[in-house]
Amino acid sequence: MKTIKIAGVPEHFNLPWHLSIENGDFEKENIDLQWTDVPEGTGKMCQMLRDGETDIAVILTEGILKDIVAGNPSKIVQVYVDSPLIWGIHVAAKSNYKTLADLENTKVAISRLGSGSQLMAYVNADNQGWKTDNLQFEIVNTIDGAVEALTNGTADYFMWERFMTKPLVDKGIFRRIADCPTPWPCFVIAVREEVLEKNPTIISKILAIINQTTQEFKDIPCIDKTLASNYHQKIEDIQEWLSLTQWSQKPLLAEMLNKVQNQLFQLKIIDKKGTFEDIVKTV
């Protein structure tokens, strides 16, 4: 058995991985795929890839791209979710903020530097015509940290995946005042270069297995009920999320990479652009 470590957020997007692991799909190919949930998200997973704590990460496109350009020795091997991530922009339920315009020049809670919650704050500010240099950040690590920061006023708003944050809105802890979809496919699969060089066949098998699962995922009987119960969601919210979510079985194309890099460069999130060969590897 070959042990491969993989990390991802504990969110509904990643249920296909858990089903494949539980089903023994990887074991049948002599692969011991060990999953680690990373509630802190992309910034933390970038660090884990750099430190060799994980071999593979299912990670936000903009976050890993920024980190590879900054020297992370990993490559994007495939797009995992082709549809945009819908980021909800949330405030404390009892706060006085009513519209997006009210949030200009206020403090945004982020899970950590380089995280999607930080990078999307730049995208949102740019969409609104705000000065991105004026953005102020409060690091809160996880969604629980964000609840604390918004409730006690150390931060004013928090951007997180809309559906995963919906239970907090339903409970009257957060209010969602707007959405901000990513202008690119949201999740990719990144692998440490060292692992790619040593085990290209194993990585290729892992991708073939997960692609089979994601292709059939929406056809699994009662998958909406499974998702709703696993992730504490209302069934109607999960059904809406499923209708908006499109998994991918394809590599990241040069055209899409250029589009994402150009936007990140324009927002001053990256200060230089990497070549296709620097960033992407097809196995």
N, C-alpha and C positions, 0 to 999 in steps of 0.2 A: 504493500500500500504506500502510495506517495502522499504525504501530508502537505496540503496547501492551505494557507490562512487567507481568509477573505473578510472584509469589513464593509458594513453599510449601515444606513440609518434604520432605526426600528419603525419603519413606516410601511404602509400598504403596498407601495411600489415593489417592495422586496419579498412579498409573500411567495412569488414563484421560486425563489432560491430555497426558502424553507421547505416548500412542498417537495422540491427535487431532492433535497438532503434527506428529509423524512422518508421519502419513497425509496431511498437507496440507489437512486440513479447514478450518483457519482461512485458509490461503493462498487457497483457492478463493473466499473471501468478501473477498479483498483485505486481510486482517488479518495483520500480522507479529507473532504473539504470542511474546514473548521470555521464556522461563522462567528464573528463578533459584532454585536450591536454597538453602534457608536452614536448615542443620543446627541453628543456635541456637534456632530455633522462634519462638513467638508474640511474645515480648517484643521480639525483634529486628525482626520483621515490622511490629509496631506503629510502631516507630521509622522504618522504611523508608517506610511510608505517610505519616507526618508529614513526612518529609524529601523526599518526592516521588521517592524512589529506586525505588518500584514504584507501579504504577497500581492493581493488583488484588492481593489476598492471599487465599490459601486458608488459613484461620486458625481457631484454637480459639475457640469461641463465647464462653466466659467471659473470655478474654484481650482480645478486640477490644471486647467490650461494656464492660468496665472502662475501656478506653482511650478509647472514644468518649465515655463519660460524663465522662471527664477532659479532653475537648477535642480528641481526634483528629478531624480534619475528613474523616471517611470515613463510609460507610453500609453496612449489611449488605443485600445485594441478594437473597440466597438462602441456604437451608440446603444444604450440600453432602453431608454424611454425617448421616443421620437417627439412626443407632444411637449408643449411648453409646461413648465411648472407654474401653477397659479399661486403666486405669493399674495396672501392676504395682508393688508396693512391694518394692524390692530392697535387700539388704545385701551386704557383701563376703562371699564364700563362707566365708572362714575366721573371720568374726566370731563373737562369742558370742551375738548376737541370734537368738532362736528364734521368738518370737511378736511380734505387733503390740504387745502391752502392754509389751514390753521397750523399745520405741522412744519411749515417752513421755519428754519432757524431753531428748531427744538432738538432734543437729544434722542437718538435712535439706539435702542437696545440691540446688541448683536451677540451671537454665540461666541465668536472669537474673531481675531483679525484674520482676514483672508477667507472668511466664511461666506456662504451664499447670502446670509442675512446682511452682511456688510456690503457685498458687491451689488446686490439688488437695491440697496438704499441709494447707491450712485445712479443706477439705471432709472429708478423712480424720480430722483431729484432732477436728472437730465430731462425726463419726460415732462416734468412740471415746469421746466425752465428755471429751476433754482440754481444758485451757485454751488457747485459740488464741493468747492474748497471750504464752504461754511458748515459742512456736515460734522456733527459732534457724536461720538460713540461712547456707549457704556457697555463693557463686556459682561455678559450674564451667563455664559457657558451653555445653559440648556433652556428649554421652554419653561421649566419650573423657576429658573433664575429670572426669566423675563416676567413671569407673573409677579414675582416679588418686586422687581424694579419698577414696573408700571404701577403696581398698587401703592408702593410707598413713594413714588414720584422721583426716583433717581434716574428714570428715563421716561420718555414721553410716548414713543411708539415702537412697535416691534413687527418685523416682517417675517412671516413663517408660512409654510405650506397651508393653504386655506382650509383644506378639508381636515388635516390633522389638528388644526387649531379650533375647528368648529365646536367641539365639546366645551371648550372654555367660553366660547361665545354663547352657546346654549345655556350654560350655567350662570351667565351674567357676570363673568369675571373680566372678559374682554368684550369690546365692541369692534366690529370690522367696519372701517369707513371706506375702504376701496380695495381693488385688486390690482396686481401688477404682474402680468404674465411674462415669463422670460422670452426674449426675442429669438430663442434658439432651442434645439432639443435639450431636455433638461438633464438627463442622467447618462453618463458614459461608464464604461468599464476600463479601469486603468490597472496596469500590471507593472511591477518593478522590473527594470531592464534585465537585472541579473537573473530573475526567474524566467523571463522570456527567452534569454539566451540559453539557459540550461534545460528548460522544459517546454519547448515550443509545442510539442505534440500534446502534452497534458493540458496546456492552456487552450489549445484548439479543441480538445475533447470537452473541456468544461463549457466552452462557448456553445458547442454543438448541443450539449444537454440542456443548458438554460434556454437556448433559442427554441428548442422543441417545446419546452414548458411554456414559455411566454406566448408562443404561437397559438397554443391550445387553451391558454389560461381563462379567457372569457367564456369558453364553452364548458368549463367544469360545472357540473350541476350544483346549484345553490352556492356558487362562489360569492355572491353578494352577501349571503347570510354569514358565511365563514369570515369574510373580511370585516363585516359589521361587528361581529362578536369579538374577533381578535383585536381589533383596533378601537373598540368602544365608540362606534359610529352609529348614527341612525341609518337604517336601510336605504331611505330615499337619498341621503347624502352620498352613500357608497355607490348607488346606482348612477347618480349624476357624475361622480368621479370616474367610474368605469367607462361611461360614455365619452368622457373627454380625454381618457388616457390611451395612448397608443404605444405599445412596446415595439422595439426595433430588433431586427436580427442582422443589421447591416453595419459595415464599418463607417467611420466618420470620413466624409468626402472633403477633398481639398477646398471646394467652393464654400461649404458650410464652415470649415475651420477658418478660412479667410474672413468670412462675414463676422464670426464671433470675435476674432482677434482685432479686426478693424474697429468694432464697437468698444471693446475693452481698452484699446489704445486711445480712441477718441475721448473716453471717459477718464483717461489718465490712470486706469487701474493697472495697466502694464506700460512699461516705458520703452519696451522693444518687442518686436514680433519674432517668433520662432519659425523655422521652416517646417514644412509638412513632415519631413524626415525626422526632425527634432522631436516632434510631438506625437506622431501617429505611427503605429506598426500594425500591419495586417498579418494575422497568423493563419 
